Amino acid sequence: MEIKVERLSKNELEKRKVFSWPIWEKEVSRFDWYYDETEECYFLEGKVTVETKDGKKISFGKGDFVTFPQGLACVWDIKEPVRKHYNFR
């Protein structure tokens, strides 16, 4: 199960209507998370490291477009407060 991190152009973000998606915010914290469905999100602010159950760590933050696959279990470690647009599909 692969977490995909991309850098999309403003044009591509607008094409996907990212700026009309709801916004989620979270303070510095650490918690377990499970994805019931695929989530796409675009980070407006923050720094996060996500650790998967097999021990892989991936970091991302402001300006990154991240796709989390359905069925992923992981630990979110928020290093700097997060603000992101998100969408489930």
N, C-alpha and C positions, 0 to 999 in steps of 0.2 A: 504494500500500500504506500503509494508515493505522495508526499506533499509537494505540490508544484508552486514554485515562486517565480514570478515573472515581473518584468518592467514593461508596462504598456504605455503607449502614447496617449496623450489627452484625447486624441481623435478616437482611438480604440476604446478608451474608457467611456466616452460619450456614446459610441455606437452600442455598447452593452448596457447603456442607461445606468451606469454605476452610481452617478451622483443623485439619482432618485431613490436609491436603496435606503433602508433604515440605517441609523447609526447606532453602534454599540460602543460604550465606554467602560473602562475598567482601570482601577488604581493598581499600583504595584502589588503583586500577589502571586501565589502559586497554587494551582488546583488541578485536579484530574478532570478530563473531559472525554466524552464519547460522541462521535458523529453518527446520528441516526440517518442522516442524509448528507449528500455532498454540499459543502459550503464554499462559496466564492466570496472573497472579501478584499477590500482595497484599504490599505492603511494610510490614514491621514496624519497620525501621530503615533509615537511609541516605539518601543523595542521589546521583542519577545523571543524567547527560545522555547521551542516545543521539543519535548523528548518522547519518542515513541516507545512502546512496550519492549521492542527489541534493542533499546539503548541508543538508537540514532538520535542525534540532536540537530535541529535546523533552526537558524536564526533569521529573523526578518524584521522589518519595521517600515517607517515612513516611506511612502512611494511604491511599496511592493504590492503586487496583486497576487494573492495566495489562494490556492484551491486545496481544500481538505477533502479526501475521499470518504465516501460513506463507509461506515464500519471501523473507522480509525479510533483507537483508544490511545490517549496521550496525556502528558502533563504539560500544562501551560505554565511558564515561568515568565511573568511580566516584569521586565527590568525598568521600563519607563512607562508611565501611564498611556494607555491605548485609546485611540479613537479610530473607528473603522466603519466603512460602509460594508454591509453584508447581504448575502442572498443565498437562500437554499434552493436546490433544484433536484 
